């Protein structure tokens, strides 16, 4: 970081788990990288590491108590909340995650977090069964929906004697994530149109054909684009997800409605990313009344829906088009074919038959192909991380033009 740049502030909340000792290493790395690190410790954290250790390494007083007059005048909990460029909780215990996901602010850490406008990164570390507990998982999902960032714990031998997922990731990894989240608003000149979710094609007033898309991939792209400063329009099929705050949302049901909405929004955008699993077929006729079981066997006739992305590719007018390819074999070759045939700039291919990839889960495994012929195979990662990789690739490609 050059001396002319304003020193960025990471407020690091440390909650009580054995992994506290790794937060010490994290502070060392962050200070070395040039961050100002302000630390808040919970009472539990102080059972594992002393505030003096963090104070010595960060060079800043450590905040531990809400009602301590000296600390409040020296540090000030609202000052801390305002000063943060990024608020990190590492390690985050199940207790702290439970409290913040339910709006409880009963100690200094949770109070300052409640008052901050900075982006928040939660790094859980705990026993594997605690981490798998559906209550904890639901709390994390809730935080992600609100826009908090989370990191997956690492797997391995845990201090409690179990083996599994629950270790605090290495300090270097957390520091990398912090750097990534603090990246400047590199999409601030972009107006991105993103599609997500499935379509429903009605058979009669009570039935439809659809597919397994949950919308998670598309919504992760929306969150990443918003975080990086883009103006975002989301055209979404029916999903169970909360639309990310800050995007303009157009809700549609059928592929025909999705096409209409996309074509309407197209002139105003700089890029389109189609993560939606557009229904390729629709029933030739939707019955006006519920089809009765007493009619016996029913023959279903389907006709193809228009290919929305292909249609956009025929009138690009300087816009960038990014498609997804849901494949079960020959990932790269099929993605390259779609890239050519639909006149796209990038295709993100995911093998929807592979464990951890494709529909519904929180993770994906993708290969990015682009118009220059580059092929980039990515490992298993969260859909949020993949969304960032897509935009990183997009910007790199655009800068080469
Ligand atoms: O929603 P999730 O549960 O998170 O799952 C994510 C996902 C698997 C749906 C997503 O990652 C994905 O792969 N989306 C694209 C699915 C798809 O329709 O793939 P395709 O290979 O059939 O289509 C290629 C591209 O053309 C896609 O960008 C698609 O949006 C677009 N398309 C397809 C058909 C059609 N009639 N019109 C289109 O525009």
Boltz pocket constraint, residues with backbone or C-beta under 6 A from the ligand:
constraints:
  - pocket:
      binder: B
      contacts: [[A, 196], [A, 197], [A, 212], [A, 213], [A, 214], [A, 215], [A, 216], [A, 217], [A, 218], [A, 255], [A, 274], [A, 275], [A, 276], [A, 277], [A, 278], [A, 279], [A, 280], [A, 305], [A, 306], [A, 307], [A, 308], [A, 309], [A, 310], [A, 322], [A, 323], [A, 324], [A, 325], [A, 326], [A, 327], [A, 338], [A, 348], [A, 350], [A, 352], [A, 358], [A, 359], [A, 360], [A, 361]]
      max_distance: 6.0
